[in-house]
């Protein structure tokens, strides 16, 4: 499992979310408050951000080092600003290797994607079943041993066929739950909106307050003690843009896989 976040709003430094907040991504990766006791997220990390004055696709940085030990990037993060940011700190699911390419966020075109959790029995039965649902063109660009990459390819296939991002995410969750189980907090953004799911993992929202003043922030754990943080109910589909967070139940989407 992992810790992840997505931000939309006025331009801010990457460091303000990754390092400077009281319970920043770096802090919660080392000392999480909403994981089992003793857990750490030390198996690498990544961050993506958009600068549309340069290009439509996001920039992407990923490292196999723990985020709290990555001092070189920390010196850059304070000088890099964006209006849209997605980041994640990884706790690898054995036996997957600890390599930068296995870390979220994953990128394709304008999209960034993260999985906080895992698909149960992915290394055997269900992984093969899900991989067979991926189109050849999308399958060619992924490592089929990674559940997060297969799920992202499944989302992208649905987007390719005209589904909305919310419908695509709900449909993928429904597909997984039709065949198995897991902890399935997905996060998807194109830099204009965020879509997320909660399934057996924590997710909080902050809208137009504190570090999200003028915007929205979704995170596995609150980044500070702002009382405006809201716990998203388990089994939810979350859509965020502007200063608005909309939460609907995931279960109605189970028939749309």
C-alpha positions in Angstrom: 0.0 0.0 0.0 1.0 3.6 -0.4 0.2 7.2 0.6 -0.9 9.5 -2.2 -2.3 12.9 -2.9 -3.7 15.1 -5.7 -4.0 18.9 -5.7 -5.7 21.4 -7.9 -5.7 25.2 -7.2 -3.6 28.3 -7.2 0.0 27.8 -8.0 2.1 26.4 -5.1 5.5 24.8 -4.7 5.8 21.0 -4.7 7.6 21.3 -1.4 4.5 22.8 0.3 2.8 19.4 0.0 5.7 17.0 -0.2 7.9 18.4 2.6 6.7 21.6 4.4 3.3 20.7 5.7 3.2 19.5 9.3 2.2 16.0 8.1 3.5 16.2 4.5 3.7 13.3 2.2 7.3 12.8 3.3 6.2 12.8 7.0 3.3 10.5 6.5 5.3 8.1 4.4 7.7 7.6 7.3 5.1 7.9 10.2 1.6 7.3 8.8 -1.4 7.8 11.0 -3.9 5.8 9.0 -2.0 2.5 8.3 -1.3 -0.4 10.5 1.1 0.2 13.4 4.8 0.2 12.4 4.0 0.6 8.6 6.3 2.8 6.5 6.2 3.7 2.8 9.9 3.5 2.1 10.0 1.7 -1.3 10.3 4.8 -3.5 8.1 7.6 -4.5 7.0 9.8 -7.4 5.5 13.2 -8.3 3.9 14.6 -11.4 2.8 18.1 -12.2 1.5 20.2 -15.1 2.9 23.3 -16.7 0.7 24.0 -19.7 2.7 27.0 -20.7 5.2 24.4 -21.9 3.1 21.3 -22.8 -0.2 19.5 -22.2 1.5 16.4 -20.7 2.7 16.4 -17.1 6.3 16.3 -15.9 7.1 13.2 -14.0 9.8 12.4 -11.4 10.1 9.0 -9.7 12.8 7.5 -7.4 13.5 4.2 -5.7 14.7 6.1 -2.6 12.4 6.9 0.3 10.9 10.3 -0.1 12.3 11.5 3.2 15.8 10.6 2.2 15.7 12.2 -1.3 17.6 15.4 -0.5 18.4 16.3 -4.1 14.8 16.5 -5.2 13.9 18.4 -2.0 16.2 21.2 -3.1 14.3 21.4 -6.4 10.8 21.0 -4.9 10.9 24.4 -3.2 11.5 26.1 -6.5 9.0 24.2 -8.7 5.5 25.4 -8.7 2.3 24.1 -10.3 -1.5 24.4 -10.2 -2.0 20.7 -10.4 0.1 18.0 -8.6 -0.1 14.3 -8.0 2.3 12.4 -5.8 2.7 9.1 -4.0 5.0 7.3 -1.6 5.2 3.5 -2.2 5.0 0.5 0.1 5.7 -2.3 -2.4 3.6 -5.5 -2.5 5.9 -8.5 -2.4 7.4 -9.9 -4.5 7.5 -6.8 -6.7 10.9 -5.2 -7.1 11.8 -1.8 -5.7 12.5 0.2 -8.8 11.6 3.7 -9.8 9.5 2.5 -12.8 7.2 0.7 -10.4 6.2 3.8 -8.5 3.2 5.9 -8.9 2.2 8.2 -10.4 2.0 6.5 -13.8 1.6 8.7 -16.8 0.0 8.5 -20.2 -0.8 11.5 -22.4 -2.4 14.1 -20.1 -3.2 11.6 -17.4 -1.6 10.7 -14.1 -2.7 7.6 -12.1 -2.0 6.1 -8.7 -3.1 3.0 -6.7 -3.0 3.0 -2.9 -3.6 -0.7 -2.2 -3.4 -3.9 -4.2 -5.5 -6.5 -6.0 -5.7 -9.7 -4.0 -4.3 -12.8 -5.7 -3.0 -10.6 -8.5 0.1 -12.8 -8.9 -2.1 -15.8 -9.9 -5.7 -16.1 -11.1 -7.1 -12.6 -11.1 -4.0 -10.9 -12.6 -4.3 -13.0 -15.7 -8.0 -12.4 -15.9 -7.6 -8.6 -15.7 -4.7 -8.5 -18.1 -6.8 -10.3 -20.7 -9.3 -7.5 -20.6 -6.7 -4.9 -21.7 -6.4 -4.0 -25.3 -3.3 -5.0 -27.2 -2.2 -1.4 -27.7 -2.4 -0.6 -24.0 -1.0 -3.9 -22.9 2.1 -3.3 -25.0 3.0 -0.3 -22.8 2.7 -1.9 -19.3 4.4 -4.4 -17.0 1.7 -7.0 -16.5 3.3 -8.0 -13.2 2.2 -4.7 -11.6 -1.5 -4.5 -10.6 -1.4 -0.7 -10.6 -0.2 -0.6 -14.3 -2.8 -3.1 -15.4 -5.6 -1.1 -13.6 -4.3 2.1 -15.3 -4.4 0.4 -18.7 -8.0 -0.7 -18.0 -8.9 2.9 -17.1 -7.2 4.2 -20.3 -9.0 1.7 -22.5 -12.3 3.0 -21.2 -11.2 6.6 -21.7 -10.1 5.7 -25.3 -13.7 4.4 -25.9 -15.2 7.7 -24.8 -16.1 7.0 -21.1 -15.9 9.9 -18.7 -13.1 9.6 -16.1 -15.6 8.9 -13.4 -17.3 6.2 -15.4 -14.0 4.7 -16.3 -12.8 4.5 -12.7 -16.1 3.1 -11.4 -16.2 0.5 -14.2 -12.6 -0.7 -13.4 -13.5 -1.1 -9.7 -16.6 -3.0 -10.7 -14.5 -5.3 -12.9 -12.1 -6.1 -10.2 -14.8 -6.7 -7.6 -16.7 -9.0 -10.0 -13.7 -11.4 -9.9 -12.0 -10.8 -6.6 -11.1 -8.3 -3.9 -8.4 -5.9 -2.8 -7.7 -2.5 -1.3 -8.5 -0.2 -4.2 -8.0 3.5 -3.7 -7.4 4.7 -7.2 -6.5 8.3 -8.1 -6.7 9.8 -11.6 -6.1 13.4 -12.8 -5.6 15.3 -16.1 -4.6 18.5 -14.3 -8.1 19.9 -14.7 -10.1 17.5 -12.4 -9.4 14.6 -10.0 -11.3 11.4 -9.8 -10.6 8.9 -6.9 -12.1 5.8 -5.3 -12.1 4.6 -1.8 -12.2 0.8 -1.2 -10.7 -0.4 2.2 -8.2 2.5 2.4 -8.3 6.0 3.9 -8.8 9.1 1.8 -9.5 12.7 3.0 -10.5 15.8 1.2 -9.8 19.5 1.9 -11.6 22.2 -0.1 -10.9 25.9 -0.1 -9.1 25.9 3.2 -5.5 26.0 4.5 -3.1 24.5 2.0 -6.0 24.1 -0.4 -7.3 27.6 -0.2 -8.8 28.4 -3.6 -8.7 24.8 -4.7 -9.0 21.1 -3.6 -6.7 18.5 -2.1 -7.3 14.8 -1.8 -4.8 12.8 0.3 -4.5 9.4 2.1 -4.0 11.4 5.3 -4.5 15.0 6.3 -1.4 17.1 5.8 -2.0 19.1 8.9 -4.5 19.7 11.7 -6.9 21.9 9.7 -10.4 21.0 11.0 -11.8 21.3 7.4 -10.3 18.0 6.4 -13.1 15.5 5.7 -12.8 11.7 5.8 -14.3 10.2 2.6 -16.6 7.2 3.3 -15.3 3.8 2.3 -16.8 2.6 -1.0 -17.0 6.0 -2.6 -16.4 7.6 -6.0 -14.9 11.1 -5.6 -14.9 13.9 -8.2 -13.0 17.1 -7.4 -12.5 20.3 -9.4 -12.5 24.0 -8.6 -13.3 24.1 -4.9 -15.9 21.4 -5.0 -15.6 17.7 -3.9 -18.5 15.4 -4.9 -18.9 12.0 -3.3 -21.2 9.2 -4.6 -21.4 5.5 -3.7 -19.2 3.1 -5.8 -21.7 0.2 -5.7 -24.1 1.6 -8.3 -21.2 1.5 -10.8 -20.6 -2.3 -10.3 -23.0 -3.1 -13.1 -21.1 -1.0 -15.6 -17.9 -3.0 -16.0 
